[in-house]
Amino acid sequence: MSRPALNKIGLGGYRVKPETLEKLKSISIEAGYIHGNGAAIGQFLDAIAQINPIVLIELTKSSQTIDE
């Protein structure tokens, strides 16, 4: 199943913990962001970006960690 051409850019060069990708996949599917048999992570990230920034900041404050 091919995807239609969308006005999107690649999001590369970011490093995350190995478990982060699996969590994103799982949450994306649970939230209904599905493509074929897998997760539509890009759509899910687009939706996160539309959340009110103040709410998003408050939600993420408790999980902020800095790994060196």
Contact map, one row per residue, 1 for C-alpha under 8 A:
11100000000000000000000000000000000100000000000000000000000000000000
11110000000000000000000000000000000000000000000000000000000000000000
11111000000000000000000000000000000000000000000000000000000000000000
01111100000000000000000000000000000000000000000000000000000000000000
00111110000000000000000000000000000000000000000000000000000000000000
00011111000000000000000000000000000000000000000000000000000000000000
00001111100000000000000000000000000000000000000000000000000000000000
00000111110000000000000000000000000000000000000000000000000000000000
00000011111000000000000000000000000000000000000000000000000000000000
00000001111100000000000000000000000000000000000000000000000000000000
00000000111111000000000000000000000000000000000000000000000000000000
00000000011111000000000000000000000000000000000000000000000000000000
00000000001111100000000000000000000000000000000000000000000000000000
00000000001111110000000000000000000000000000000000000000000000000000
00000000000011111000000000000000000000000000000000000000000000000000
00000000000001111101100000000000000000000000000000000000000000000000
00000000000000111111100000000000000000000000000000000000000000000000
00000000000000011111110000000000000000000000000000000000000000000000
00000000000000001111111000000000000000000000000000000000000000000000
00000000000000011111111100000000000000000000000000000000000000000000
00000000000000011111111110000000000000000000000000000000000000000000
00000000000000000111111111000000000000000000000000000000000000000000
00000000000000000011111111100000000000000000000000000000000000000000
00000000000000000001111111110000000000001000000000000000000000000000
00000000000000000000111111111000000001111000000000000000000000000000
00000000000000000000011111111100000000100000000000000000000000000000
00000000000000000000001111111110000000000000000000000000000000000000
00000000000000000000000111111111110000111001000000000000000000000000
00000000000000000000000011111111110001110000000000000000000000000000
00000000000000000000000001111111100000000000000000000000000000000000
00000000000000000000000000111111100000000000000000000000000000000000
00000000000000000000000000011111110000000000000000000000000000000000
00000000000000000000000000011111111000111011000000000000000000000000
00000000000000000000000000011001111111110000000000000000000000000000
00000000000000000000000000000000111111110000000000000000000000000000
10000000000000000000000000000000011111100000000000000000000000000000
00000000000000000000000000000000011111100000000000000000000000000000
00000000000000000000000010001000011111110000000000000000000000000000
00000000000000000000000011011000111111111000000000000000000000000000
00000000000000000000000010011000111001111111000000000000000000000000
00000000000000000000000110010000100000111111100000000000000000000000
00000000000000000000000000000000000000011111110000000000000000000000
00000000000000000000000000000000100000011111111000000000000000000000
00000000000000000000000000010000100000011111111100000000000000000000
00000000000000000000000000000000000000001111111110000000000000000000
00000000000000000000000000000000000000000111111111000000000000000000
00000000000000000000000000000000000000000011111111100000000000000000
00000000000000000000000000000000000000000001111111100000000000000000
00000000000000000000000000000000000000000000111111100000000000000000
00000000000000000000000000000000000000000000011111110000000000000000
00000000000000000000000000000000000000000000001111111011000000000000
00000000000000000000000000000000000000000000000001111111000000000000
00000000000000000000000000000000000000000000000000111111100000000000
00000000000000000000000000000000000000000000000000011111110000000000
00000000000000000000000000000000000000000000000000111111111000000000
00000000000000000000000000000000000000000000000000111111111100000000
00000000000000000000000000000000000000000000000000001111111110000000
00000000000000000000000000000000000000000000000000000111111111000000
00000000000000000000000000000000000000000000000000000011111111000000
00000000000000000000000000000000000000000000000000000001111111110000
00000000000000000000000000000000000000000000000000000000111111110000
00000000000000000000000000000000000000000000000000000000011111110000
00000000000000000000000000000000000000000000000000000000000111111000
00000000000000000000000000000000000000000000000000000000000111111100
00000000000000000000000000000000000000000000000000000000000000111110
00000000000000000000000000000000000000000000000000000000000000011111
00000000000000000000000000000000000000000000000000000000000000001111
00000000000000000000000000000000000000000000000000000000000000000111
